[in-house]
Amino acid sequence: MQSSPGSPAMPTTVVDDPAPLTHREILEVLFGLLSGMFTAIISSTIVSNALPTIIADLDGSQTQYTWVVTASLLAMTVSTPVWGKLADLFSKKLLVQLSLVIFVLGSVLAGLSRNVPELIAMRAVQGLAMGGLVANAQAIIGSIIPPRDRGRYSGYMGATMAVGTVTGPLVGGVIVDTPGLGWRWCFYVCVPLAVISLIVLQRYLRIATIRRPVKIDYVGAVLIAIGASLPLLWVTFAGEHYDWISWTSAAFLGGASLAWLLAVRVELRHPEPLVPISVVRERTTSLAIIGSIAVGTAMFGGSVFLGQYFQVAGGRTPTEAGLLSMPLMLGSLVGTTASGQLITRTGFWKRYLVLGSTLLVIGLALLATIDHTTPEWHAMVFMGLLGLGMGMLLQNYVLAVQNTVDVTQVGAASATVSFFRSLGGTIGVSVLGAILAVQVRDDVTPKLQDLGIDTGGKAGGSLLDVNHLPTPVAEIVRSAYGDATGTIFAVAAGVAVISLVAALLIREVPLRTTVRKKD
């Protein structure tokens, strides 16, 4: 038996600890990991430009429109800490392969959905697998590459996440616009990449198996899931099914607060906590969590609502909307790869968090100025700046946290940052979507009434397919959505300021050159 440095609890046995991997061997492992991650990320956004077609085909509502996106993000969010802790206790290779199998199953069943509730349920299954892919990929990278060398490889992962996030809407748009395919192929197309990833990982991944007595934090997992879910349910239904200020709202928020308080109590007492409070208390981790929430809001909110802006306000096809969103992808690609390479060469990382957060604020603030009359090239330039900022932040917050913990806690620590980034994205999509819906309704309803159309105060859900609306109605809807998009990015810019403050306050710790943390 060998005692693992940094293990806070129990004796640790390390079995099958292979020699350090060469650069080529690391790239072979990364190919399998990143193909799986790309599949997971692209599946979370591929429906963005296809949603109007999907909802129309399955006769869905505006609330269901939002939940097709939110269901996968929510499942990914609440499952990420669980997968991260499991990665510290069991075989990371087995867990990432299990995630891929679950993902393939969820994708096939999503493509076979006969109605929106079935689709939402299968999107949740996909999200469960996505949480495992993201958490285990980060844990594996943290287990085979020292932090000093990890910037370059983390840059590859960040680039994969950025490209997957922005490419998804483009791929979805092309599939919907291609005769003979249809929206169901938005889910089927992800299956081959997942299978390739399974084969590559089985062939090339060799990683230390760290074993210790296992005590799963089931109560903590349930409480964290409740605490993350209740605010999203509240935002989704408030203003439509009950007032924002009401006993129902108080019940949702009170229940969420109670769940989080109990979760903290459980995590403090459990020998193998799902979210190690000792890690969260560390200054670097706590500030990285705060910053990651804003990054998640920008990353997911940007990809979802910019595609809708080009389609609904600009009258573009799904494919054209995806192409117009390319600056966001290119900016993210440049930001994440360039910062990763520079961090590996110099060892300094804080400056890229500050610069990335600054670009994030500027990009979102500029997008807050757009309306239905804004030239498209203006929006594309603003998106490029936003993408640069996102790219510099995506994996570098994770890198900063991984540098503070031993390999025995790298899974839980990485998953904690990913959890809050996903939580920020999930809540961001829900909150920004709710703001958008309210502003569109308030703008459209009186104008439609002037045309003699009574919407009953529920304008919005049935007006998304603007190409099939009468011309006067379509013009009203386009202008309403275009103007409301600027408002939601103003809110997102305010959230991004918090990320900038966190980046300024974070303390730079030199990146260590070993996988294990030395006492």
N, C-alpha and C positions, 0 to 999 in steps of 0.2 A: 504493500500500500504506500502510496506517495501522497504527501500532503501538498495541496495546491495553494500557492501563495495568494493571499487576498481573499480566500474563502471565509466568509463570516460565520459559518455555522458548523458544518459537519465535516468529518474526514472525507477526502476526495480521492478516488482511484482513477488514474488516467490509464486507459487501455488503448493500445494501437496508436501510439503517438508517433506519426511518421516524421521523417526528416523534413526540414523546411523546403517549401516548394520553390522551384525555379520560376523565373518570369514567364517562361512558356507554359509551365504547368498551371500557374495562376491564371493565365489567359484562357486556357482550356476549361478550367473550372468556371471562370467568369462567363464564358460563352453560354454554358448551360444555365447558370444562375440568371444572367441578364435576359436570355431569351424567355425564361419563365416570367421574370419581372415585367418585361415588355408586354408579354401577353396579358398579365394581370392589369397593368396600368392602362393599356389601350382599351381593355374591355370596360373599364370604369367610365371612359369618355366617348366610346365609339357610338353610343346611342344619342349623344348630344344633338347632332344634326339630323338624326333619323327619328327623333322622338315625335315631331309633328305627324309624320307618316304612321308610326307605330300606334300612337294614341288614336288617330283617326280610324285605322284599320280594325283596332280592337274595341272601338267605341268607348274610350276612356274619358276621364274628367281631368280638370286642371290639377286637382290634388294628386291624382294618380300620376300625372305627368311628372310632378316633382319627385314622387316616391320611387319612380323607376330609377332615378339617379341616386336618391338618398339611401335607398335600401342597401345597395352594394357598399356605399361609403360607410354607412352605419355599421353594417356587419364587419367590414374590414377594421373599423375603428375599435369596436369593443372586443374583437378577437385578437388584435395585434399584441396586447400585453400577455394574453394567455399563451400564444405561440412563442413569444419571446422568452417567457419563463420555461416553457417546455424545452426550448432550445438549450437552456442551461442545464437541463436535467436528463435529456435523452439524446439520441443520435440526431444531429442536425441534418444529416443526409437523408435519413428516413423521413423526417418531418417535412422537408421541402418536397420530397417525392410524393408524400401523402397529400400535401397541398395541391400539387399538380393534378393528381387523380381526382380530387374533389372538384377542382376547377373545370376539368374536362366534363365531368358529370353535370355540373351546374350549367355549363355553356350549352350542351346539347339539349337539356331540358328547357332552358330559356328559349332556344330556337323553336321548340315544339309547343310553346305556350299557346293556349286557346283563348285566354282572356287576360286582362291586366293584372288581377290578383295573382294568377299563376306566374306571370312574368315577374312581378315584384318578389314573390317567394323565391324564384330561381335566381334572381339577381342577388338576393341575400345569401344564397348558397355560394355564388361566385365571390361575393364579398368576404365570406368566411375563408375561402381558399386564398384570396388576395392578401388577407392579413397574414396568413402563414407564409406566403411567398416573400412578402416584403420583410417581415421580421426575421425569417430564417436566412434570407440572402444577406442581410446586414450582419447577422450573428456569425455567419460563415466567413465573411470577409474579415470581420473583427478577430476571428480565431486563427486565420492563416497568414495575415499580413500585419506587421508592426505599424503602429500609428504614424511613424516618421515616413514610411513608404506608402501609407494608405491613401494619401491625398490623390495620387494619380489614379488609383483604382476606384476610389470613391467618386472621382470625376466621371469615370465611365458609367457608374451606377446612376449618378445624378443626370447624366446625359440621357441614359435610357429612360428614366422617369420623365424627364422633360419632353423627349421626343414622343414617348408613348402618350403623355397627357395631351399633347397638341395634335399628334398624328391621328388619334382616335376619331375626332370629329371629321377629319378629311376622309379617312377610310370609310366611315359610316355614310358620309354623303355620297361617295362614289358608288358604294354598294346599292344604296337606295335609288340612285339615278341610273343604274345599269339595268337594262331590260333583261329579264330572265333570272335575276337574282332575288331581289326583294329584301326587306328588312331582317328576315330571319337569319340571313347569312352574316349579319353583324355579329352573331353569336357563334355560328359554325366556323367562321374564319379563324377564330382564336384557337381552335382545337389542334391543328397541325403543329403550331409553334410550341404548344404545351407538350405534345408527344415528343418532339425533337429535343426539348429541354430534358425530359425524363431520360431519354437514351444517352445524351451527352453526360449528364450528371452520374448516371450509373457507371459509365465507362471511365470518367476522369476524376471524380471527386474523391479525394482521400483526406480525411480530417480526423483529428484526435477525438476519441470518445471519452468524455468526462462523466464519470458516474459517481453518484452519492445517494444516500437514502432519500427517497422521493416522498414529499408531502405536498400534494397539490392544494393550492389555495382556492377551493371551490367557492367559498362564501365571498371572498374578495372579488372573484370573477363575476359573480351574479350582481353584487352591489355596484361594481364599476359599470357593468352593462346597463343597469337601471339608471344610474346617475348620468350616463351619456345619452340614453334614449329619451328620457322624459322631456328634457328641454327641446329636443327635435320635434317630438309629438306636439308639444305646446305651440311652438312656432308654426307648425304646419296647419293646425286647426284654429288657432286664435284669429279673431277678426271675422271668421266665417261661421263657425259653429258656436262660438261664445265670444264675449268681449275680451279685449286685451287685459282690461282691469276688471277682474271678476273672481268669484270664489273658485271657479274651475282653474283659472290661471294660477291662483295662489296654491291650489292643490298640486298642480304639476311642478311648480317651482319649489314648493315646500318639500315635496317628495324627492325631488332631485337633490336638494340640499341635504336632507336627512340621509339619503343613500351615500353621498360623498363623505359625510361626517362618519358614518358607520364604516365605510370603506377604509378611511384613514385609521380608524381604531383597530380594525382587523389587520391591516397591513403592518401596523406597529407591533402587533403581538404574534403574528404568524412566523414560524421559523423559516419558511420559504415563501416570502410575500411575492405576490404577482408584480407589484410595483414597489421595489425596495425604497422605503422612505429615506433610508440613509443616503441613497444615491440621489434622490430627488432634492434632499436638503442641501446637497453640495451646490455651491454658488454657480458653477459652470452649467450644471444640469438644469437648475431652476430657471436660469436666464435663457438657456437654449429652448426650454419648453415654451416659455413666453414668446420667444421669437418664432418658434415653429408654428404656433397657432396662426399668426399673421401670414406666414408663408403658405400654409394650407388654404387659407381663405382666398389668397390671390391665385394660387395654382388651380384649384378646382373651380372657383367662381369665375376666373377669367376664361377658362376653356368652355364652360357651359354657356355663359351669358353673351360672350362675344360672338359665338356661332349663331345664337338666336338673334343678336343684333343685326348681323349681316343678312340673315334670311328674312326676318320679319320686317325690320325697319328699312333694309336696303333692297328687298325683293330679290335676293340672290338665291340660286339653287343650293342644295346641300353641298354639292361638290365645290361650287364657287366659294361658299362660306368657309369651307375647309382650307382652300387655297389662300384666301385672304387672311386666314389666321396663321399662316406659315411664319411671319416674323416673330411671333411668340415662341415658336419651336426653335427657330434659328438662334434667337437671342439666348434662350435657355441652354442650347447646345454649346454655344461659344462661352457663356458664363461659367458653366459647370466644368467643362474640360480645361479651359484656360486657368481657372482658379485652382483646380486640382493639381495641374502640372506645376504651377508656381509654388503651391504649398509644399509639394514634394521636394522641390529644388531648394527652397529657402527655409522651410520649417515654420514660417510665420503664417497664421491663419486668421487672426482677428481682423486685420485690415480688409479682408475680403468679405467678412460678415458686415462690417460697417459700410463698405462700398455697395454691397448687394442690397442692404436695407435702404440705403439712400436712393438707389435706382428704383427700388420697389415703390417707395413713396412717390418719387417723381413720376414714374410710369402710371401709377393709379391716379394721381392728381391730374395728370394730363387727360387720361381717359374719362375723368369726371366732367370734362368740358364738352364731350361729344353729345350730339343730338341727331335728329333725323336728317339734318341738313349738312352735317359734317362731311367733308370730302373723305373718301375711303382711305386715301394715302396718309392722311393725318392720323387716323386711327391705327394704321399699320405701323407708323413710326413710333407711336406711343406704346404699342404692343411690343415692339422690339426692345425698348428700354425696360419694360416690365419683365420680359423674358430674361434679359441679362441679369437683373436683380434676382429673380427666382433661381437662376442657374447657380449663382454664387452662394445661395443659402441652402439649397435642397439637402445636400449631403454634408456640408461643412459643419452644420450644427451637430449632426450625428457624430462626425469625426471628433469634434471638441469634447463631446461627452464620452465617447469610447476611450479617449486618452486618459480619462480620470479613473477608470475602473479596470479590474483584472479580467482576464479572459473568462473566469468562472461567472462573471456577472455581465458580460458583454451583450448577451441576448436580451436580458431584461432591460438593461440601460438603453440599448438601441431601440428596442420596442417601445419604451416609454416616450422617447422623442417622437418616434413615428406615430404613436397613439395620439399625442396631442396635435401633431401636424394634421393627421387625418380627421381628428375631432374638429379642428379649426376649419378644415375644408367642408366637413359635413354640416356643421352649424352655419358656416358661411353661406353655403349653397341654399340652405333652408331660410336663413334670415334675409339674405339678399333677394331670394325668390319671392318671399312674402312682401318685402318692400316694393319690388317690381310689380307684383300683382295688384297691390293696393293702389299704387300710383296710376297704373294703367286703367284700373276700374274707375277711379275718380276722374280721370281725364276723358275716358271713352263714353261713360254713361250719359252725361249731359249732352254731349255732341250727338250721340245716337238718338236721344230723345228729341233733339231739335229736328232730326230727320224723320221723326214719327215712329221710331223703333223703340219699343219698351223692353229693356233687358232685365227688369226686375232687380236692378242693382248688382247683377252677377256677370257683368261683361268681362270677358277675358278668356275663359276656358274654351268657349266655342269659336273664338275669333283667331286662333293660332294659324289656321290654314288660310292665310290671307289671299292666296292665289285664286281661291274659289269664292271670294266675297264680292259683292257688288263694288264697283270702283269707288263710289263716295265713302262706303264703309271701310274699304281696304285702306284708303288714304288716312282716315282717322286713326285706324289701328296702327298703321306704320309710324305715324308721327308720335303716337302715345308710347309705343315701345322704344322708339329711338330716344325720346326725351327721358324716359324713366331709366334707361341704361346708364346715362351719365350720373344720375342720383345714386345708384347702387355702388358705382365705383368711387364716388365721393366718400361713402361710408367705409368702403374697403381701404381707401387711402388713410382714413383716420385710424383704422386698426393697424395699418402698416407702420405708423409712427411708433407704436408700441414696440415693434420689432427693432426699429432703429435705436430706441432707448436701451433695449436689452443688449444689443450688439455693442453699444458704447460702454455699458457697465460691465460686460463680461471680462474676466481676467485671462490674459493669454498665458497658457502653461506650455512650456516647450514639449514638442511631440517626442515621446520615447521611441527608442529604436528596437524594442523587444515586444513580442506579442504579450508576454506575461508582465504584470506590473511588479516592479521591484519594491520591496519595503525599505 
